[in-house]
Amino acid sequence: MSETKSLIAYYSRAGNNYVGGKIVNIPVGNTEVVAKMIQKLTGSDIFRIDTIKVYPAGYHETTDVAKQELRQNARPELSGHVGNMAEYNVIYLGYPNWWGTMPMAVLTFLEEYDFSGKTMIPFCTHEGSGMGRSESDLRKLCPAARVLPGLPIVGGSVHGAEVEIANWLKKLHDFL
């Protein structure tokens, strides 16, 4: 295999979030914290998946919008794009678990590029629902990609998760 070049693409939401059974205001989204830890450990390039239309500030209002997007199979328009996706062999894909899967903005991102022959490595933050069905959804959306085992991290524990992330990355190294 030629030299591996990797990208961390992630969606994250700061502000009012559900953490440890309470709604709290977090300055940096949990998934972004994990994405930056992976970047520190791997040296990968990083890309933040963002929507043009901003979600509401309130946690419950955002979950209502997310549930409606899921029901409608919506594809929110993204504010940025990866211009050189063909250069990457490995894509770390991060997202919060919303309603059992990844936010619909992540599906917009996945449908924008051809991931044939690439290695996809999902990671998600959650408050008790793990990866949900997001790995199987990823396999359906990117059937010509190789999807490695994902890492679910409880959102309230992301700041202490560097060892867990490093151990997961070491296990994945054999697959790369």
Secondary structure, DSSP 8 states (H G I E B T S, - for coil): -----EEEEE----EEEEETTEEEEESS-HHHHHHHHHHHHH--EEEE--BSS---SSHHHHHHHHHHHHHHT----BS---TTGGG-SEEEEEEE-BTTB--HHHHHHHHHS--TT-EEEEEEEESS-TTTTHHHHHHHH-TTSEE---EEEEGGGGGG-HHHHHHHHHHHHTT-
